[in-house]
């Protein structure tokens, strides 16, 4: 091709350039990915977290015993007990079908025969449920026996090992000779700490350890060993040595303080489930009397959750007073509820405690209600049109002059002093019965129904003690105008002149 006009011709290429080979474009670079790394080996099995128990040595204040490690086991879904001590220990009565206690069928048939069609049973957790245990101490310092009694005897079925007894040379109690130092040990676990995830509150809960020492005085001959331990109980008194003063638990939506001598439920989860069911049977704004109240757990929870106008707690054990006072101090302010705790026997003058209450809760010991309480409940189970007759026949109680009766009527603890108008003309319309004994509950239930004043309506059962045939009952009863509830290991309601129901917790 010639150059454009006016330009010199193109220069001729040199011989070297002509002789040079033509350069070709290299092929495109391809990126080769390296093969993926081999899959990592499977993770090792989870490491069991040990529970370390350390006790001071008797030689020096800072020395400690060798740690005792106990692996924490994950809850099993099996319904079998799987306990190596079953044949010798008296604690459990059956080792299979823990979710179906043998007495359950009898309970269902009983309520069905009395027209209760909505009976329910809550099996609860079958493992890792126990939050309180009291074990007997026997044997020798070299070979201590710690556990429950064998069936029908006072011979201990040995369960754990205890290095504290061996290292401190503590002499276990000899029941025949009444000698020795350590009689019992009680351990209570609290799941109160809400900063811990719910699933881990049991295994990471704090433990209150109470030791029953064979002495009336902490200044006894061998009492110096107590300074190396935590809690001690001397019959009706106790001394705090180490750690936090109070054990707190959350029951029914309120904080409850439990001293070593206070009665506490061993199954916190099932007890809270029972309280949740019980609350449904108590109308808001009720006036409540809680007989056999203990430290007032039920009454205080109702005062906070149901906005009751008044709650009276009646308990024979004076040692429960301190726990009640501590628990009441944590109630929300301005509840508008008068709460009192009375230290007296509920079977003495029971009519007096029923007067002025629209809801009565009875939670008797395993043997059931005292005959005087049953008689009083039969008398007050009247419809509104008969209430004026009851008032005329029961007003003589107001003329009481016996000083010990008058002292019992005075509140040992009173949270609020708001006067109640017209409360003296109120009589129970709702009955809630809590029972830890199925046989006693059946007997009391039949007695209450024999007067045609209370009738069953609802029933609920709670598996408080998997592996046993004992149970808690919860029942409810109602007159012509209201519903009455009776509560225990199962839940049942009694109704006045109409069907009612009962709840029965099964321990």
C-alpha positions, 0 to 999 in steps of 0.5 A: 500500500503506497503512503499517502500523498506528500509523505515519504515512502514506507521504510523497507523492513530490515533483514533481521526483522524479516528473519525473526520468527513471528511471535504467537499469543500465549494460550489463556491462563486457566486457574486450577483450584486446589482439591478441597481439604479432607473432612475434619475428624468427628468431634470428640464426645462431650466432656463431662463437667465434674462436680467438685466437692471440697471440704476443709481438712482437720489439720489446717484451715486452708487444706482441702480434701481431694476433690470428688468428681461426679459426672453429670449425666444428661436426662434420659428419655427412658421411662425406666428407673435404672437404679442399682439400689432399687432392690434394697432402697425403700425410696421407690416402689416400681422401676418401669413406666415411671410416667404411668404410676400404678395408682393412676388407673384407680384415680381415673376410675374414682373421678369417672365414677363421680362424674369428673370427665376432664381428669388430666395427668401431668407426668412431669420430668422423670429424671433430675427432678429432685431438689431436696433430699434427707439421708440418714448417716450410719456406719463408721468413719472408715466406712460411712453409710449414707442413704435411705432406710431399707424397706421396713427397717432402720438399716441404711441402704448405702448410696454414695461415698463421703470423703468428708466423713472419712477425712474429718473422722466424723463418727456416724450416729449409732441408733442403738447406743445413741452415740456418734456425731452426725445423724442426717444430712439434708441437701436442697437445690435452688433453681432460682438463678434466672441468669442461668438458662432454664435447661442448666438451672438444675445442674448449676443450682446452688445447694444448701447443706444441712447437717443434723448433729447429735448434740444440743449445743454447738459447744459440745465436745466434738463441735469443733468439727462443725466449723469445717462444715456448712449448715447444722440443725439441733432439733428445733434450732439451727446455726448458720456457719458458712455461705449465704444465709437464705435459700430462695426459690421461685414458686407461683410467681413469688420469691420464697425463702426456705430455711433448713427446718421449713417444709419444701417440695422436693419436686419444684417443677411439678409443684409450680405446675400444680400452683399454675393449675390451682390459680385458675380456680381462685377468682380475682379479688377473693378472700382466702384462708390457707389452712396447713399453710407452712411458710405461706407459699400458696397464700403468698402466690395467690395474693400476688397473682390473683389480687386477693382482698385478704389472705389468712395463713394458718400453720401449727409449726412456729418455725415457719414464721421466719420464712414467711416474713422473709418471703412476704418482704419481697412481695410487690408493694401496694398489692391492696391485700391484707396478708396475715400468718397465724401460728395455731392448730387449724383443727382447733376452732376451724369455723373461726378461720373459715368465717370471712373467706370465700375460698378455703385451701386445705393442704393437710399432712399425709393422714388427711384432714382432722375430723373437726375440719371436715365437720366445719367444712360440711357446716359452712357449705351452705347456699346463699339462701341459708347463709343467714342461718349459719351466721346465727349459729356460729356467732357464738365463736365471737364470745370466746374468752380463753386466752390461748384461743384469743392469742392464736387468733392474733396474727403473728405476722401481718403485711397490711392492715387494710380493713375489710368491709362485710367480711364477717358475713362471707363464707367459703364458696370454693374449696381447694384440697391439696393432698399428698396421700391418695387413700386419705384424700379418697376418705376425706372426699367421700366424707365431704360429699356425703353431706351433699354439700360438695361435689366433684367437678374437675381433676388433675394429677401431678407426678411429684415422685416418679418411681413411687405410688404416692401422689398429690391431689388437687381438687375444687368444689363450688356451691350453687353460685361459685366453684370450689377447688380441691387440690393435691397430687391430682387436681379435683374440683368439688362443687356445692349442689353441682359437679366440681373437680379435684386435682391430685398430684401423684408423688 
